């Protein structure tokens, strides 16, 4: 068994977008995961976040939504 990495909240401030920061942050996270022997890295983004989807697809990410359903219970 190997650990898995979950990438939460990769965010670039609106004034800094389009300057490659998202790619650098993503690349750093992916490098860390590879170097530390993780089995996979996964993340989610909103259906309407086309900017993030374009970045993730450019970086080699694959939309696995067809394979899995995500569930959660919100506790107040």
Order of alpha helices (4+ residues) and beta strands (2+ residues): beta-alpha-beta-alpha
